[in-house]
Every structure is written in structure tokens, then in C-alpha cells.
Amino acid sequence: MKINKVYQGDCFELIKQIDDESINLIVCDGPFGVTENDWDKIKNIQEYNLNLIKLFSRILKKGGSLYLFGKPDCIDFIDYRPYLNLNAKIVWYQPSRLAQGRTNYTNNYDIIAYFTKGKTTKVFNLNHIRVPQLVELEHRKRCENVPSVMNGKFHKTKFNGNGKNPGDVWGDIKQLTYKSKELISRELLNTIQKPIKLIERIVKASSNEGDLVLDPFAGVGTTFAVCKELKRNFIGFEINSAFVEICNKRIKEIKLKQESKLFV
């Protein structure tokens, strides 16, 4: 299967053409099983995700990473342990969502389940994804001088002027709105298109230049746009032919922009 290309078709069929242990990173923003869209009508989202995890475990390199998007219960009732190791359930917090619940608390977050093939990852570029420190420097230094910190297992944890680890609750990256310049179509809002900054954080953290990234539910190609900008290779699957055209258009535009910079 050729790289840097978006293939039209069903991911469960196309993935059979990918070689064993050839992918460094998978960004999987597929069905959530919660809307009335035809592509999202999944009877059992947990079983669906388990089937995906089984397929991904074959093609991921040892130490490779998977980021699986979903709702809070997207992997709660399945045993993924024989296939991949769950490192974190990242909460993508969206306080701006309409709080319309009347008999329960409104869901204000999505889950991004971060897996690796094996207990440790080969790539985690913390320095590429640091976020601003929210703790005052004076207070942080005072905490570092506490004997239990100085002499304990966290004695190497020091204040970093470039920022801190973003942690497993991401509230600093906002969902797209109707006014977002990057939004391709209103019909894609909150269902298909994710913010560039969100995908950038994942790609920067869990891949290096030249690595191969798979997006099995390509949508409108945000993952590929990010990969082109960050000099990663990619393979994409998308069943909707109109979306494949949008993907190819975005990739072409970035390629032309990069080429134009070479002649400036």
C-alpha cells in the first residue's frame, strides 16, 4: 500500500493490505455510536472498538501508539489487554457545550484513549507539547524544597520554563465553532472535523519526522494536513468519496504552499 495517499473504502477491508508492524501512530476518530447519522449507527460501540483494537495491534510497530476517540464508555466493557496497553484516558473537556440536560448532568467531554503496543512507547516528545505553567514559580520552587519532595521519588521533577506536561485533561484546545476559520462545512461541526491543534498535539507527541501515521476514518483530512505540515508520512481510509476529494484538496494546497516557500 502506497504512503501519503487517501484510499476510498471501508477501513475493515483496506486495513488488511497494510503490512504487519509498519505503522508508528494511529489516530482513530471513528464512530461514537451516539448520533442518528448513518455512519454512526453502531449497535455495540464497545465490541466495535475492540475489533478495531485487534486490527490495529497487528499493524502497529512495537512501541507504537493509538489514540482512539469516543464517549466516556467507549472501551469500558471490553478486554483490550491481550492486544494493546492503555496508558491514559485523556479527557478532551469542552465547557462551551450547550448544557441542555434536564434529568442528568450534561456530557461536556470526549475521551481519547491512548494505547501503546507494549507497556512503553518508543516516542513521547514531551518538549514538543508543553503547555504554560499555571502554578506561580515562587510557589513551585517552595514545593520543590520540601524534604519529602527533595528526598522522595519525585525529586527530579523540576520547574520547566518552557511549560509543563499537558496532563490527561485537555481543556486548552477548544472545539470548532461556526466562526472557526478552519471549519470546512457546518455539517461537519462536532461530528467529523476536529481542530488542527488537537491533532497536532497527538502527532507531535507520538511520532517523529518521517514516521508513518494511519487515520482509518479520514473525514476531511485534518490528520493528513497536520502530517504534511510536520513532515510525517500517512495513509488514510475514507468511505465517503466527497470527503476523499476534500482530503486530497487540502493535501495539495499544503504541498503547493511548502513548494512555494522553497522558491522564496
SULHU-V173719 format. One record per backbone hydrogen bond with DSSP energy under -1.0 kcal/mol. NH is the residue of the N-H (numbers start at 0). CO is the residue of the C=O. Records with the same first field share a line. If there is no record, write none. Layout:
NH: CO, CO
This chain:
3: 233
6: 235
8: 237
12: 9
13: 9
14: 10
15: 12
16: 13
17: 14
20: 57
21: 58
22: 58
23: 211
24: 211
25: 64
26: 213
27: 66
39: 36
40: 37
41: 39
47: 43
48: 44
49: 45
50: 46
51: 47
52: 48
53: 49
54: 50
55: 51
56: 52
58: 54
59: 55
60: 22
62: 116
63: 60
64: 23
65: 114
66: 25
67: 112
68: 27
69: 110
73: 70
82: 79
83: 79
84: 115
86: 113
87: 113
89: 111
90: 167
91: 109
92: 90
93: 107
96: 93
99: 97
109: 91
110: 69
111: 89
112: 67
113: 87
114: 65
115: 84
116: 63
117: 115
121: 62
124: 204
125: 123
127: 124
128: 125
130: 163
139: 135
140: 136
141: 137
142: 138
143: 139
145: 142
148: 145
149: 145
150: 146
154: 151
156: 153
162: 159
163: 130
169: 90
179: 176
182: 179
187: 184
188: 185
190: 187
191: 187
192: 187
198: 194
199: 195
200: 196
201: 197
202: 198
203: 199
204: 200
205: 201
209: 230
210: 207
212: 232
213: 24
214: 234
217: 236
220: 217
224: 220
225: 221
226: 222
227: 223
228: 224
229: 225
231: 226
232: 210
234: 212
235: 4
236: 214
237: 6
243: 239
244: 240
245: 241
246: 242
247: 243
248: 244
249: 245
250: 246
251: 247
252: 248
253: 249
254: 250
255: 251
256: 252
257: 253
258: 254
259: 255
260: 256
